[in-house]
Amino acid sequence: MKELTAFDNLMAQQITKRVNDFIQGKLSQCHLFSLANMHK
């Protein structure tokens, strides 16, 4: 296992942030969708 470089850490942080943003987006979409369905 090679040492993680600063660049690798930066990449990992970027990926983690992207994934988190994606999940947050999906969750809020689902939340809005369920709210819309409740008000029908």
N, CA, C and O atoms as a Tripos MOL2 file, in Angstrom:
@<TRIPOS>MOLECULE
protein
  160   159    40     0     0
PROTEIN
NO_CHARGES

@<TRIPOS>ATOM
      1 N           0.8580   -1.2000    0.0000 N.3       1 MET1
      2 CA          0.0000    0.0000    0.0000 C.3       1 MET1
      3 C           0.8840    1.2360    0.0000 C.2       1 MET1
      4 O           1.7080    1.4280    0.8950 O.2       1 MET1
      5 N           0.7050    2.0660   -1.0080 N.am      2 LYS2
      6 CA          1.5480    3.2600   -1.0720 C.3       2 LYS2
      7 C           0.9900    4.3780   -0.2040 C.2       2 LYS2
      8 O          -0.1940    4.4070    0.1290 O.2       2 LYS2
      9 N           1.8760    5.2870    0.1460 N.am      3 GLU3
     10 CA          1.4570    6.4260    0.9560 C.3       3 GLU3
     11 C           0.4850    7.2990    0.1590 C.2       3 GLU3
     12 O           0.6400    7.4710   -1.0500 O.2       3 GLU3
     13 N          -0.4950    7.8350    0.8360 N.am      4 LEU4
     14 CA         -1.3880    8.7780    0.1800 C.3       4 LEU4
     15 C          -0.6890   10.1220    0.0720 C.2       4 LEU4
     16 O          -0.1430   10.6340    1.0500 O.2       4 LEU4
     17 N          -0.7140   10.6890   -1.1320 N.am      5 THR5
     18 CA         -0.1230   12.0050   -1.3090 C.3       5 THR5
     19 C          -1.1820   13.0650   -1.0430 C.2       5 THR5
     20 O          -2.3680   12.7590   -0.9130 O.2       5 THR5
     21 N          -0.7390   14.3050   -0.9650 N.am      6 ALA6
     22 CA         -1.6790   15.4040   -0.7470 C.3       6 ALA6
     23 C          -2.6950   15.4480   -1.8870 C.2       6 ALA6
     24 O          -3.8700   15.7510   -1.6790 O.2       6 ALA6
     25 N          -2.2150   15.1380   -3.1040 N.am      7 PHE7
     26 CA         -3.1090   15.1350   -4.2660 C.3       7 PHE7
     27 C          -4.1970   14.0800   -4.1120 C.2       7 PHE7
     28 O          -5.3670   14.3330   -4.3990 O.2       7 PHE7
     29 N          -3.7990   12.8900   -3.6560 N.am      8 ASP8
     30 CA         -4.7760   11.8140   -3.4440 C.3       8 ASP8
     31 C          -5.8170   12.2330   -2.4100 C.2       8 ASP8
     32 O          -7.0100   11.9760   -2.5740 O.2       8 ASP8
     33 N          -5.3520   12.8770   -1.3490 N.am      9 ASN9
     34 CA         -6.2830   13.3370   -0.3120 C.3       9 ASN9
     35 C          -7.2720   14.3470   -0.8780 C.2       9 ASN9
     36 O          -8.4630   14.3090   -0.5720 O.2       9 ASN9
     37 N          -6.7540   15.2550   -1.7130 N.am     10 LEU10
     38 CA         -7.6000   16.2730   -2.3200 C.3      10 LEU10
     39 C          -8.6570   15.6160   -3.2020 C.2      10 LEU10
     40 O          -9.8290   15.9920   -3.1630 O.2      10 LEU10
     41 N          -8.2380   14.6380   -3.9950 N.am     11 MET11
     42 CA         -9.1650   13.9220   -4.8700 C.3      11 MET11
     43 C         -10.2410   13.2250   -4.0490 C.2      11 MET11
     44 O         -11.4250   13.2770   -4.3840 O.2      11 MET11
     45 N          -9.8190   12.5760   -2.9760 N.am     12 ALA12
     46 CA        -10.7680   11.8530   -2.1230 C.3      12 ALA12
     47 C         -11.7830   12.8250   -1.5210 C.2      12 ALA12
     48 O         -12.9720   12.5180   -1.4350 O.2      12 ALA12
     49 N         -11.3080   13.9880   -1.1080 N.am     13 GLN13
     50 CA        -12.2090   14.9930   -0.5310 C.3      13 GLN13
     51 C         -13.2200   15.4670   -1.5700 C.2      13 GLN13
     52 O         -14.4070   15.6190   -1.2780 O.2      13 GLN13
     53 N         -12.7270   15.7010   -2.7990 N.am     14 GLN14
     54 CA        -13.6130   16.1490   -3.8720 C.3      14 GLN14
     55 C         -14.6930   15.1140   -4.1480 C.2      14 GLN14
     56 O         -15.8690   15.4510   -4.2890 O.2      14 GLN14
     57 N         -14.2830   13.8480   -4.2250 N.am     15 ILE15
     58 CA        -15.2230   12.7640   -4.5080 C.3      15 ILE15
     59 C         -16.2530   12.6540   -3.3960 C.2      15 ILE15
     60 O         -17.4490   12.5140   -3.6510 O.2      15 ILE15
     61 N         -15.7740   12.7180   -2.1590 N.am     16 THR16
     62 CA        -16.6810   12.6220   -1.0130 C.3      16 THR16
     63 C         -17.7010   13.7520   -1.0470 C.2      16 THR16
     64 O         -18.8860   13.5430   -0.7900 O.2      16 THR16
     65 N         -17.2240   14.9560   -1.3680 N.am     17 LYS17
     66 CA        -18.1120   16.1160   -1.4260 C.3      17 LYS17
     67 C         -19.1650   15.9260   -2.5150 C.2      17 LYS17
     68 O         -20.3470   16.1990   -2.3040 O.2      17 LYS17
     69 N         -18.7240   15.4570   -3.6780 N.am     18 ARG18
     70 CA        -19.6500   15.2170   -4.7960 C.3      18 ARG18
     71 C         -20.7190   14.2150   -4.4040 C.2      18 ARG18
     72 O         -21.9070   14.4160   -4.6550 O.2      18 ARG18
     73 N         -20.2670   13.1240   -3.7800 N.am     19 VAL19
     74 CA        -21.1970   12.0650   -3.3760 C.3      19 VAL19
     75 C         -22.2010   12.6120   -2.3660 C.2      19 VAL19
     76 O         -23.4010   12.3550   -2.4640 O.2      19 VAL19
     77 N         -21.6940   13.3700   -1.3930 N.am     20 ASN20
     78 CA        -22.5860   13.9430   -0.3810 C.3      20 ASN20
     79 C         -23.6060   14.8860   -1.0120 C.2      20 ASN20
     80 O         -24.7900   14.8530   -0.6750 O.2      20 ASN20
     81 N         -23.1280   15.7350   -1.9400 N.am     21 ASP21
     82 CA        -24.0300   16.6650   -2.6150 C.3      21 ASP21
     83 C         -25.0990   15.9040   -3.3890 C.2      21 ASP21
     84 O         -26.2730   16.2730   -3.3840 O.2      21 ASP21
     85 N         -24.6650   14.8260   -4.0580 N.am     22 PHE22
     86 CA        -25.5830   14.0090   -4.8490 C.3      22 PHE22
     87 C         -26.6560   13.3880   -3.9610 C.2      22 PHE22
     88 O         -27.8440   13.4070   -4.2820 O.2      22 PHE22
     89 N         -26.2050   12.8370   -2.8330 N.am     23 ILE23
     90 CA        -27.1390   12.1960   -1.9000 C.3      23 ILE23
     91 C         -28.1070   13.2290   -1.3220 C.2      23 ILE23
     92 O         -29.3070   12.9750   -1.2160 O.2      23 ILE23
     93 N         -27.5800   14.3860   -0.9540 N.am     24 GLN24
     94 CA        -28.4410   15.4490   -0.4150 C.3      24 GLN24
     95 C         -29.4930   15.8390   -1.4420 C.2      24 GLN24
     96 O         -30.6610   16.0280   -1.1010 O.2      24 GLN24
     97 N         -29.0780   15.9600   -2.7040 N.am     25 GLY25
     98 CA        -30.0020   16.3160   -3.7780 C.3      25 GLY25
     99 C         -31.0880   15.2750   -3.9340 C.2      25 GLY25
    100 O         -32.2660   15.6060   -4.0710 O.2      25 GLY25
    101 N         -30.6840   14.0060   -3.9120 N.am     26 LYS26
    102 CA        -31.6500   12.9120   -4.0580 C.3      26 LYS26
    103 C         -32.6310   12.9180   -2.8890 C.2      26 LYS26
    104 O         -33.8380   12.7660   -3.0800 O.2      26 LYS26
    105 N         -32.1050   13.0940   -1.6770 N.am     27 LEU27
    106 CA        -32.9600   13.0840   -0.4930 C.3      27 LEU27
    107 C         -33.9700   14.2180   -0.5380 C.2      27 LEU27
    108 O         -35.1410   14.0200   -0.2150 O.2      27 LEU27
    109 N         -33.5280   15.4090   -0.9380 N.am     28 SER28
    110 CA        -34.4570   16.5310   -0.9580 C.3      28 SER28
    111 C         -35.4950   16.3390   -2.0610 C.2      28 SER28
    112 O         -36.6460   16.7460   -1.9040 O.2      28 SER28
    113 N         -35.1000   15.7230   -3.1770 N.am     29 GLN29
    114 CA        -36.0600   15.4250   -4.2430 C.3      29 GLN29
    115 C         -37.1280   14.4700   -3.7290 C.2      29 GLN29
    116 O         -38.3210   14.6860   -3.9420 O.2      29 GLN29
    117 N         -36.6920   13.4130   -3.0500 N.am     30 CYS30
    118 CA        -37.6280   12.4240   -2.5110 C.3      30 CYS30
    119 C         -38.5550   13.0800   -1.4920 C.2      30 CYS30
    120 O         -39.7530   12.7980   -1.4540 O.2      30 CYS30
    121 N         -37.9920   13.9490   -0.6750 N.am     31 HIS31
    122 CA        -38.7630   14.6280    0.3600 C.3      31 HIS31
    123 C         -39.8430   15.5050   -0.2740 C.2      31 HIS31
    124 O         -41.0010   15.4790    0.1410 O.2      31 HIS31
    125 N         -39.4450   16.2860   -1.2890 N.am     32 LEU32
    126 CA        -40.4040   17.1400   -1.9760 C.3      32 LEU32
    127 C         -41.4850   16.3050   -2.6430 C.2      32 LEU32
    128 O         -42.6630   16.6610   -2.6300 O.2      32 LEU32
    129 N         -41.0650   15.1890   -3.2260 N.am     33 PHE33
    130 CA        -42.0060   14.3050   -3.9170 C.3      33 PHE33
    131 C         -43.0370   13.7460   -2.9440 C.2      33 PHE33
    132 O         -44.2300   13.7130   -3.2450 O.2      33 PHE33
    133 N         -42.5750   13.3110   -1.7870 N.am     34 SER34
    134 CA        -43.5080   12.7360   -0.8080 C.3      34 SER34
    135 C         -44.4250   13.8230   -0.2410 C.2      34 SER34
    136 O         -45.5960   13.5650    0.0390 O.2      34 SER34
    137 N         -43.8990   15.0260   -0.0750 N.am     35 LEU35
    138 CA        -44.7410   16.1250    0.3960 C.3      35 LEU35
    139 C         -45.8250   16.4190   -0.6280 C.2      35 LEU35
    140 O         -46.9870   16.6170   -0.2740 O.2      35 LEU35
    141 N         -45.4410   16.4470   -1.9020 N.am     36 ALA36
    142 CA        -46.3980   16.7290   -2.9740 C.3      36 ALA36
    143 C         -47.4880   15.6570   -3.0050 C.2      36 ALA36
    144 O         -48.6610   15.9630   -3.2160 O.2      36 ALA36
    145 N         -47.0980   14.4170   -2.7960 N.am     37 ASN37
    146 CA        -48.0730   13.3240   -2.8160 C.3      37 ASN37
    147 C         -49.0430   13.4150   -1.6460 C.2      37 ASN37
    148 O         -50.2200   13.0810   -1.7840 O.2      37 ASN37
    149 N         -48.5580   13.8610   -0.5050 N.am     38 MET38
    150 CA        -49.4190   13.9540    0.6760 C.3      38 MET38
    151 C         -50.5150   14.9950    0.4730 C.2      38 MET38
    152 O         -51.6100   14.8690    1.0200 O.2      38 MET38
    153 N         -50.2100   16.0330   -0.3240 N.am     39 HIS39
    154 CA        -51.1640   17.1310   -0.4730 C.3      39 HIS39
    155 C         -52.1730   16.9020   -1.5860 C.2      39 HIS39
    156 O         -53.0000   17.7720   -1.8590 O.2      39 HIS39
    157 N         -52.1150   15.7420   -2.2330 N.am     40 LYS40
    158 CA        -53.0790   15.4670   -3.3050 C.3      40 LYS40
    159 C         -54.4620   15.2340   -2.7260 C.2      40 LYS40
    160 O         -55.4100   14.9870   -3.4710 O.2      40 LYS40
@<TRIPOS>BOND
     1     1     2 1
     2     2     3 1
     3     3     4 2
     4     3     5 am
     5     5     6 1
     6     6     7 1
     7     7     8 2
     8     7     9 am
     9     9    10 1
    10    10    11 1
    11    11    12 2
    12    11    13 am
    13    13    14 1
    14    14    15 1
    15    15    16 2
    16    15    17 am
    17    17    18 1
    18    18    19 1
    19    19    20 2
    20    19    21 am
    21    21    22 1
    22    22    23 1
    23    23    24 2
    24    23    25 am
    25    25    26 1
    26    26    27 1
    27    27    28 2
    28    27    29 am
    29    29    30 1
    30    30    31 1
    31    31    32 2
    32    31    33 am
    33    33    34 1
    34    34    35 1
    35    35    36 2
    36    35    37 am
    37    37    38 1
    38    38    39 1
    39    39    40 2
    40    39    41 am
    41    41    42 1
    42    42    43 1
    43    43    44 2
    44    43    45 am
    45    45    46 1
    46    46    47 1
    47    47    48 2
    48    47    49 am
    49    49    50 1
    50    50    51 1
    51    51    52 2
    52    51    53 am
    53    53    54 1
    54    54    55 1
    55    55    56 2
    56    55    57 am
    57    57    58 1
    58    58    59 1
    59    59    60 2
    60    59    61 am
    61    61    62 1
    62    62    63 1
    63    63    64 2
    64    63    65 am
    65    65    66 1
    66    66    67 1
    67    67    68 2
    68    67    69 am
    69    69    70 1
    70    70    71 1
    71    71    72 2
    72    71    73 am
    73    73    74 1
    74    74    75 1
    75    75    76 2
    76    75    77 am
    77    77    78 1
    78    78    79 1
    79    79    80 2
    80    79    81 am
    81    81    82 1
    82    82    83 1
    83    83    84 2
    84    83    85 am
    85    85    86 1
    86    86    87 1
    87    87    88 2
    88    87    89 am
    89    89    90 1
    90    90    91 1
    91    91    92 2
    92    91    93 am
    93    93    94 1
    94    94    95 1
    95    95    96 2
    96    95    97 am
    97    97    98 1
    98    98    99 1
    99    99   100 2
   100    99   101 am
   101   101   102 1
   102   102   103 1
   103   103   104 2
   104   103   105 am
   105   105   106 1
   106   106   107 1
   107   107   108 2
   108   107   109 am
   109   109   110 1
   110   110   111 1
   111   111   112 2
   112   111   113 am
   113   113   114 1
   114   114   115 1
   115   115   116 2
   116   115   117 am
   117   117   118 1
   118   118   119 1
   119   119   120 2
   120   119   121 am
   121   121   122 1
   122   122   123 1
   123   123   124 2
   124   123   125 am
   125   125   126 1
   126   126   127 1
   127   127   128 2
   128   127   129 am
   129   129   130 1
   130   130   131 1
   131   131   132 2
   132   131   133 am
   133   133   134 1
   134   134   135 1
   135   135   136 2
   136   135   137 am
   137   137   138 1
   138   138   139 1
   139   139   140 2
   140   139   141 am
   141   141   142 1
   142   142   143 1
   143   143   144 2
   144   143   145 am
   145   145   146 1
   146   146   147 1
   147   147   148 2
   148   147   149 am
   149   149   150 1
   150   150   151 1
   151   151   152 2
   152   151   153 am
   153   153   154 1
   154   154   155 1
   155   155   156 2
   156   155   157 am
   157   157   158 1
   158   158   159 1
   159   159   160 2
@<TRIPOS>SUBSTRUCTURE
     1 MET1         2 RESIDUE 1 A MET
     2 LYS2         6 RESIDUE 1 A LYS
     3 GLU3        10 RESIDUE 1 A GLU
     4 LEU4        14 RESIDUE 1 A LEU
     5 THR5        18 RESIDUE 1 A THR
     6 ALA6        22 RESIDUE 1 A ALA
     7 PHE7        26 RESIDUE 1 A PHE
     8 ASP8        30 RESIDUE 1 A ASP
     9 ASN9        34 RESIDUE 1 A ASN
    10 LEU10       38 RESIDUE 1 A LEU
    11 MET11       42 RESIDUE 1 A MET
    12 ALA12       46 RESIDUE 1 A ALA
    13 GLN13       50 RESIDUE 1 A GLN
    14 GLN14       54 RESIDUE 1 A GLN
    15 ILE15       58 RESIDUE 1 A ILE
    16 THR16       62 RESIDUE 1 A THR
    17 LYS17       66 RESIDUE 1 A LYS
    18 ARG18       70 RESIDUE 1 A ARG
    19 VAL19       74 RESIDUE 1 A VAL
    20 ASN20       78 RESIDUE 1 A ASN
    21 ASP21       82 RESIDUE 1 A ASP
    22 PHE22       86 RESIDUE 1 A PHE
    23 ILE23       90 RESIDUE 1 A ILE
    24 GLN24       94 RESIDUE 1 A GLN
    25 GLY25       98 RESIDUE 1 A GLY
    26 LYS26      102 RESIDUE 1 A LYS
    27 LEU27      106 RESIDUE 1 A LEU
    28 SER28      110 RESIDUE 1 A SER
    29 GLN29      114 RESIDUE 1 A GLN
    30 CYS30      118 RESIDUE 1 A CYS
    31 HIS31      122 RESIDUE 1 A HIS
    32 LEU32      126 RESIDUE 1 A LEU
    33 PHE33      130 RESIDUE 1 A PHE
    34 SER34      134 RESIDUE 1 A SER
    35 LEU35      138 RESIDUE 1 A LEU
    36 ALA36      142 RESIDUE 1 A ALA
    37 ASN37      146 RESIDUE 1 A ASN
    38 MET38      150 RESIDUE 1 A MET
    39 HIS39      154 RESIDUE 1 A HIS
    40 LYS40      158 RESIDUE 1 A LYS
